[in-house]
Amino acid sequence: MQEGARTIANDVHSKLNSTNHREIIQVKSGQHVQALLSQYKDYSFSIAGGRHSMGGQQFLTNGILLDTSQFNRIVDFDQDSGLLTVQSGMLWGDLVDALGKLNQQYKCHWSIIQKPTGADDISIGGSLAANIHGRVLGRKPFIADIERFTAIMADGTRSIISRESNAELFTLTVGGYGLFCFVEEITIRLTKSTPLVRKVELSVSENLIERFSQLQKEGATYGDFQFCIDSGADTFLTIGILSVYFPITVNQDQAHTICNTSNLKLSEESWRELLRLAHIDKQKAFTTYSDHYKRTNGQIYASDTFQLSQYVPDYHDWLEDTCQSSNAKGSEMITELYIPKHKLHEFLETSKAALKSQSADVIYGTVRLIEKDEESFLAWAREEYACVIFNLHVDHNQVSLLRSKHSFRTLIDIALSMGGSYYLTYHHYASRKQLIQAYPQFKSFVDKKIHYDPQGRFRSNWFKRLCLSLEAA
Ligand SMILES: Cc1cc2nc3c(=O)[nH]c(=O)nc-3n(C[C@H](O)[C@H](O)[C@H](O)COP(=O)(O)OP(=O)(O)OC[C@H]3O[C@@H](n4cnc5c(N)ncnc54)[C@H](O)[C@@H]3O)c2cc1C
């Protein structure tokens, strides 16, 4: 048995999920996974893509970890209907890059519809498993962009899963956190690429939903609101930079040239400085960030590459080396709350008071919108919601972890009290009561899991923890 560093895996952002596996195996193909299922009959498997989930969704202590990082090729491109098939380990950044080349080769103009906004090295398999969303307006989560996928089931059989052939498994697997099958190849729907112009304004949470809706009526197709993170200021959570994007009619090649050459962008160095400021001088961080955004008002972007983002890997190690402040050590943990739109302002005001009283350390936060998802079994977008994301600093000692858990639970309670919900992909701190209130279908989800995978070949620490909390009830 292999022990030690090569069998230990952790998530990339919070780094709070270090897990020892029996083996970590790089997936080469669907047949490879079939062979592994048959070779390791007495073992359970978990599946990891980009390792961004933060509650152990991709890891299993002493299990076999199927790592898809080298399973990352384009499989098929239908340039007439805009369908792209990729291996599940492909990362969004690589997909956008490859799609650009395919567009050039076939002289067509297809774009992705949405991707996670904060990072590019998130896999398509991981995105399917969490049913991600981006900052697209007027659209449902990722499930709406998925045409079909191929799955290796727990018994080793291979199936094509779509709305037409095996609708139940389609709805369970998308947003099902790798518990029903290994997803091998995924076919996603693309959209016609359009140059977009960015409009930036300073906005307040009180009018935000009306403003979003007005801008959508005027034709905005993407947008978000990035709020002030300085808990010492009155503007905390209530003032922010609202940036929206409108399709425009400019020649595609012209648009690509404009955004590649003259657009103002934040360099990696500027990002590092912003991250440093977000830890030591939050007011300055917000002012610097909003000033940058204001200067980009009117810039033109391509609808695929503008969704790419800058993420500085291991930035906390760098902060620890360069910064004297007490919060330079540790990491950040994200949480996402879903709020009925008309309650957004109230939610932000209540959260403001709670986070202040708990001295929570907000590093970044944003608001986006989502349409109702009527398909996925574990749907998080049960209604049309405003999605509020907080990136909180977390120190890695028991007392701080308990404090963070308390803050995350408080935010979930506020969201639930307003008829909202929370995202399962981040921390695992929600209580059993919160889980059942937000996902009343979770017990049936477990029954379906047992039906499709009675021997528990696909498992994760996250799932084990949730099941234990249900049993303890
Ligand atoms: C900085 C940052 C920004 C983020 N921004 C957003 C955002 O804007 N929007 C959003 O919705 N989410 C966002 N996320 C969350 C992220 O999109 C999800 O956690 C996603 O699941 C991560 O995918 P991954 O490739 O990193 O997969 P992992 O974290 O490795 O795995 C996630 C889940 O996918 C399963 N899985 C992976 N590959 C397969 C496969 N081939 N077959 C079956 N199951 C599989 C795993 O078992 C696990 O349950 C962000 C996370 C971070 C850290």
The ligand as an ORCA input file, in Angstrom:
! r2SCAN-3c Opt
* xyz 0 1
  C     -12.140     30.276     -6.271
  C     -13.382     29.516     -6.597
  C     -14.342     30.105     -7.388
  C     -15.523     29.419     -7.698
  N     -16.461     30.047     -8.461
  C     -17.634     29.432     -8.705
  C     -18.656     30.068     -9.459
  O     -18.504     31.187     -9.887
  N     -19.806     29.385     -9.692
  C     -20.014     28.125     -9.207
  O     -21.084     27.567     -9.433
  N     -19.052     27.487     -8.493
  C     -17.892     28.120     -8.237
  N     -16.927     27.479     -7.509
  C     -17.204     26.112     -7.049
  C     -16.777     25.075     -8.099
  O     -17.285     25.402     -9.365
  C     -17.315     23.693     -7.728
  O     -16.854     23.327     -6.464
  C     -16.956     22.613     -8.741
  O     -17.596     21.403     -8.410
  C     -15.456     22.377     -8.737
  O     -15.090     21.559     -9.812
  P     -13.651     20.879     -9.814
  O     -13.279     20.545    -11.199
  O     -12.706     21.702     -9.048
  O     -13.992     19.492     -9.108
  P     -13.650     18.866     -7.690
  O     -13.683     19.890     -6.624
  O     -12.440     18.048     -7.819
  O     -14.932     17.931     -7.547
  C     -16.191     18.498     -7.325
  C     -17.261     17.412     -7.413
  O     -17.318     16.946     -8.748
  C     -17.231     15.523     -8.785
  N     -16.612     15.153    -10.052
  C     -15.512     15.700    -10.620
  N     -15.258     15.098    -11.810
  C     -16.213     14.160    -11.972
  C     -16.469     13.181    -12.985
  N     -15.694     13.058    -14.057
  N     -17.527     12.367    -12.824
  C     -18.345     12.476    -11.738
  N     -18.119     13.355    -10.743
  C     -17.085     14.197    -10.860
  C     -16.390     15.196     -7.559
  O     -16.546     13.856     -7.146
  C     -16.930     16.192     -6.545
  O     -18.128     15.707     -5.956
  C     -15.733     28.114     -7.188
  C     -14.760     27.524     -6.371
  C     -13.602     28.224     -6.069
  C     -12.576     27.608     -5.171
*
